[in-house]
């Protein structure tokens, strides 16, 4: 059981107050990227439903947003979700490939945000300390984490759509049906499969190091 006095400490709640707006903005951009990619590939569904917008209120899922705070306080690992972008693969010339391209647009956007953030940290503010430095560092690491986590090949994450692009059509359709159980699968893995955190960090840390190097840090 976590030490609740530690989880509710002033420092931990301050970090939560910093990370929540980062998450909301980053996930809004993530979902907007999905909507933009789908629209470019010929699916107007997200645009018609008003999801082709940067307005975070359109993309926020109340329960998913609450889970960010609950998971952070309970475990120290932040987990939650935004409203998924509606995508209809029948509009794509190559449905499986189209779904993969739409899926990967979200994580790539998070990597782009992380890179802009680290460039800002190094070149605009020259390695700031204090609250600004902490905020930028959190924005950087959180966006890399979002990219890595979403690219795990587990339904309904983006990585599962990319994996499906390499499957035969019937297998991909069966795989896609696992989405309805996706969050149960994720919760079970997060709770019972502790090596998952090590796998995520083993991928996340080299990507962060590469982005810092590319930014000239």
C-alpha positions in Angstrom: 0.0 0.0 0.0 1.3 3.5 -0.8 2.2 5.9 2.1 -0.8 8.2 1.8 0.8 10.9 3.8 3.6 11.0 1.3 1.3 10.9 -1.7 -0.7 13.9 -0.3 2.4 15.8 0.6 2.7 19.4 -0.5 5.5 18.6 -2.9 3.6 15.8 -4.5 0.4 17.8 -4.9 2.4 20.7 -6.3 3.8 18.3 -8.9 0.3 17.1 -9.7 -0.8 20.8 -10.1 2.0 21.2 -12.6 1.5 18.0 -14.5 -2.3 18.2 -15.0 -2.3 21.2 -17.4 0.6 19.7 -19.3 -1.3 16.5 -19.7 -4.5 18.2 -20.8 -2.8 20.3 -23.4 -0.6 17.5 -24.6 -3.5 15.1 -24.9 -5.6 17.7 -26.7 -2.8 18.0 -29.3 -2.5 14.3 -29.4 -6.2 13.9 -30.3 -6.1 16.8 -32.7 -3.3 15.1 -34.5 -5.4 11.9 -34.9 -8.3 14.1 -36.2 -6.1 16.0 -38.6 -4.5 12.8 -40.0 -7.9 11.1 -40.5 -9.3 14.2 -42.2 -6.3 14.4 -44.5 -6.7 10.7 -45.4 -10.3 11.2 -46.4 -12.3 10.5 -43.2 -14.3 13.7 -42.3 -16.0 12.1 -39.2 -13.9 13.9 -36.6 -14.2 17.2 -38.4 -18.0 16.9 -38.7 -18.1 16.1 -35.0 -16.2 19.2 -34.0 -13.0 17.3 -33.0 -10.7 19.0 -35.4 -9.9 21.7 -32.8 -7.3 22.6 -30.2 -10.0 23.3 -27.7 -9.1 20.9 -24.8 -12.7 20.9 -23.5 -13.7 19.0 -26.7 -11.2 16.3 -26.1 -11.3 15.8 -22.3 -13.0 12.8 -20.9 -14.1 13.6 -17.3 -13.4 10.1 -15.9 -10.1 9.8 -17.8 -9.0 13.2 -16.5 -9.9 12.2 -12.9 -7.9 9.1 -13.3 -4.8 11.1 -13.9 -5.0 12.6 -10.4 -6.2 9.3 -8.8 -3.5 7.2 -10.3 -0.8 9.8 -9.4 -1.9 10.0 -5.8 -2.4 6.3 -5.4 0.6 4.9 -7.2 2.9 7.7 -8.4 2.4 6.5 -12.0 0.1 8.7 -14.0 -2.6 7.1 -16.1 -5.7 8.3 -17.8 -7.3 9.0 -21.2 -9.0 11.6 -23.4 -12.1 11.0 -25.6 -11.0 8.9 -28.5 -11.2 10.4 -32.0 -14.0 8.7 -34.1 -12.4 7.1 -37.2 -14.1 5.2 -39.9 -11.6 3.2 -41.9 -14.0 2.7 -44.8 -13.1 6.2 -46.0 -9.4 5.2 -46.5 -8.0 3.7 -49.7 -6.1 1.2 -47.6 -8.0 0.9 -44.3 -5.4 -0.9 -42.2 -2.6 1.4 -43.4 -4.8 4.4 -42.9 -5.6 3.5 -39.4 -1.9 3.0 -38.6 -1.1 6.4 -40.0 -3.9 8.1 -38.0 -2.7 6.2 -34.9 0.9 7.1 -35.1 0.1 10.8 -35.6 -0.7 11.2 -31.9 2.5 9.8 -30.4 4.6 11.6 -33.0 2.9 14.9 -31.9 3.9 14.1 -28.3 7.5 13.6 -29.4 7.4 16.9 -31.3 6.1 18.7 -28.2 8.8 17.1 -26.1 11.5 18.3 -28.6 10.1 21.9 -28.6 10.0 21.8 -24.8 13.7 20.7 -24.4 14.8 23.2 -27.0 13.0 25.9 -25.0 14.5 24.6 -21.8 18.1 24.7 -23.2 18.1 27.6 -25.6 15.3 30.0 -24.6 15.7 29.8 -20.8 19.2 28.4 -20.5 18.5 25.5 -18.1 16.1 27.3 -15.8 15.7 26.2 -12.1 12.8 26.6 -9.8 9.1 26.3 -10.9 9.8 27.1 -14.5 12.5 24.5 -14.8 10.4 21.9 -13.1 7.4 22.7 -15.3 9.4 22.3 -18.5 11.1 19.2 -17.3 7.7 17.6 -16.5 6.3 18.7 -19.9 9.3 17.1 -21.6 9.2 13.8 -19.8 5.4 13.5 -19.7 5.2 13.9 -23.5 7.8 11.2 -24.1 6.0 9.0 -21.7 2.7 9.6 -23.5 4.3 8.7 -26.8 5.9 5.5 -25.5 2.8 4.4 -23.6 0.5 5.0 -26.5 2.7 3.0 -28.8 2.5 -0.2 -26.8 0.9 -2.8 -29.0 -2.0 -3.3 -26.7 -5.7 -2.6 -27.7 -7.0 0.2 -27.7 -3.6 2.0 -27.7 -2.2 3.5 -30.9 0.5 0.9 -31.1 -2.2 -1.8 -31.6 -3.4 0.0 -34.8 0.2 0.1 -36.1 0.6 -3.6 -35.3 -2.7 -4.4 -37.1 -1.3 -2.8 -40.3 1.0 -5.8 -40.6 -1.7 -8.4 -40.1 -3.9 -10.2 -42.6 -7.3 -8.5 -42.9 -9.4 -11.0 -41.0 -6.8 -11.2 -38.2 -6.7 -7.4 -38.0 -10.5 -7.2 -37.7 -10.5 -9.8 -34.9 -7.7 -7.8 -33.2 -9.6 -4.6 -33.5 -12.6 -6.2 -31.6 -10.4 -6.5 -28.6 -10.7 -2.7 -28.2 -14.0 -3.1 -26.3 -12.0 -4.9 -23.6 -8.9 -2.7 -23.9 -9.1 -0.7 -20.7 -9.6 -3.8 -18.7 -6.5 -5.3 -20.3 -4.5 -2.2 -19.6 -5.7 -2.0 -15.9 -4.8 -5.6 -15.4 -1.3 -5.1 -16.9 -0.7 -2.0 -14.9 -1.7 -3.6 -11.7 -0.4 -7.2 -12.1 2.4 -7.0 -14.6 5.0 -4.9 -12.8 7.7 -5.4 -15.5 5.6 -3.2 -17.8 6.9 -0.1 -15.9 10.5 -1.3 -16.6 9.8 -1.9 -20.2 8.3 1.6 -20.6 11.3 3.2 -18.9 13.7 1.2 -20.9 12.2 2.7 -24.1 11.5 6.2 -22.7 14.9 7.0 -21.3 16.9 6.5 -24.5 14.3 8.5 -26.4 14.6 11.4 -23.9 18.4 11.2 -24.2 18.3 11.3 -28.0 16.0 14.3 -28.0 18.2 16.2 -25.5 21.2 15.4 -27.8 19.4 16.5 -30.9 18.5 19.7 -29.1 22.1 20.4 -28.4 22.0 19.6 -24.7 
